[in-house]
Amino acid sequence: MVGFSHGAVIRRQLFLTRCLGGYNSSSTNICYSSAVKMQSSASGGGGGGAWPEVDAVTILRSITPSLDTSRHKGQAGKIAVVGGCREYTGAPYFAAISALKIGADLSHVFCTKDAATVIKSYSPELIVHPILEESYSVREEDKKSISAKVIEEVDKWMERFDCLVIGPGLGRDPFLLDCVSEIMKHAKRSNVPMVIDGDGLFLVTNSLDLISGYHLAVLTPNVNEYKRLVQKVLECEVNDRDGTQQLLSLVKGIGGVTILRKGASDLISDGETVSAVSSFGSPRRCGGQGDILSGSVAVFISWARQCTEKRELSAGPTVLGCIAGSVLLRKAASHAFDSKRRSTLTTDIIEHLGESLEELCPVSE
Amino acid sequence: MVGFSHGAVIRRQLFLTRCLGGYNSSSTNICYSSAVKMQSSASGGGGGGAWPEVDAVTILRSITPSLDTSRHKGQAGKIAVVGGCREYTGAPYFAAISALKIGADLSHVFCTKDAATVIKSYSPELIVHPILEESYSVREEDKKSISAKVIEEVDKWMERFDCLVIGPGLGRDPFLLDCVSEIMKHAKRSNVPMVIDGDGLFLVTNSLDLISGYHLAVLTPNVNEYKRLVQKVLECEVNDRDGTQQLLSLVKGIGGVTILRKGASDLISDGETVSAVSSFGSPRRCGGQGDILSGSVAVFISWARQCTEKRELSAGPTVLGCIAGSVLLRKAASHAFDSKRRSTLTTDIIEHLGESLEELCPVSE
């Protein structure tokens, strides 16, 4: 770890664990690492370098709200996914249904008309708004008015949402991405957190201004998306020998966002610390797991923000949300793989979200 | 309970229980309160104030028809849900399928064309009429003729229905709501009971004449919908210290309808008494549970009306239907939550309706 005080990281992580603690890990059946653990670069396909393993389960527990019969609809979270086009319908569905399966009360999808019928038919639990348009269905002279209408439709809802997920199955149609850029600007003005994944990362990598300096933005890049971000922001290649330092530089280069770098270990940084979540997940790499992660992180961020209104936490809600989402996905993927082996698909993992959350954070506690 | 004779309520409830009774509660595995029970305001997040806990299970049993091989299709209830638009398809589906899962013979949905394809795809059990229209698909000059056509289509069916559910996923399009207002006027003229929820409540709160004085109308507001009703009718804020009295005033202010105020305890009033159902349900507040309730209440009202044709009951069919619907939803939600915990969704609760009804009112009895 070059140019970065490792002692400071350890102290901060220990402080984080103490602040969030209160559970006796040894009394549970969950196996997680010590609060701070060094890993060799050889073991970390996702990041390289040394990084502090965070006590992710304690963090997940600390931000997950207790269930209380006096609460009413909406208080456990209202999430919206912006994504779904002519080609992609699975990704936004995975993100939106994962949010509900974890415990959000309402989950919306904003997508194109073609995608809407299909996404609605996957599940009656989602509220699907068929409002986005792609270039092929819009005449040049209508673009301005249609764009204004799209923004107006989303704006009606914006302040009701606790978090947006931008990108699952968004596609790369230029007109559609222009509209989504506007939606992101409005979300920023309304102080609504955004988790940005998939084609949303393609969009922001080419338009960093959209998120630069916005401390409620979370980017969740996979290997290739991370590579493009590093090339764009740091103007160099990914350096796996010093992954921690490069991640910190990248976050600082963009300015104030949080990045969850997906890999064999997930690395999470807001520019101040780097945390790793490395608990065993599944060796299957079927498409769609990133969508579960983005939907889950959105819910956990909402919950962490509710906590920070009541008490001081030792890390920001975006970092805590990423850590909790990462450890939950890994647990659910591990259960799904135990049951389905090579046949494990994203829907199988989603089916294990509830049971996994119950194991990590039982309702009765 | 200020300004409300508690002794009279106790006598009326005891009379109600005697009239409807005949079951020995101690011989079942159902835990329910004594016929009349006072609760402190602290325990009732939904209402506040003291209220009489009703013997909901006995009421449910008393109105649920025995199954008899001599009966033919339709006799156990024909329900229609008016709802489902471009944005919402889950809500009308939940209401309509719940009606069937409880025991109705036929369940119809009247919705827009866009919604119809999706709702049909959720289940082949439903009869879905794609007849409603939203402003965006109608030219100004066609509105009158289209509206007339919509009413004509619904009128063909109106007298066959035992109860309508107005509102699940209806949306707030002005043209669509105008058509639904006409449907409600026709239902009223035909003496068809109506359960009004969701956007149907938005409609009637702004047009109280639609239901004022109609004793077969049931409103099922949640916290926010109740707040808007109180503001509109009583021109004041919700008073949780004296919730019972305010509910009676609200019912009287609207004139002769029945209100089921949803909350930690459900409070039900037709302006004469207030009954509470507080049995444990689920602490999950995922969207859609209100739709199960509206569909269930519609079926129980139909059944209660069949009973009143044969024998005198001590409360009107709307009150009895609300009580039975409330206790059944709570039982089903409780079972779903036992199994799915934080991951509990509305479809999970629907899957437990049959088993819950069998527990509360076994077919063999």
Interface residues (C-beta under 8 A of the other chain):
Chain A: L67 D68 T69 S70 R71 H72 K73 G74 Q75 A76 L100 K101 I102 G103 A104 D105 L106 T117 K120 S121 S123 P124 E125 L126 I127 V128 H129 P130 L353 G354 E355 L357 E358 V363
Chain B: G45 R86 E87 Y88 T89 G90 Y93 F94 D114 T117 V118 S121 Y122 N222 V223 G263 A264 F280 G281 P283 R284 R285 C286 G287 G288 Q289 K340 R341 R342 S343 T344 L345 T346 T347
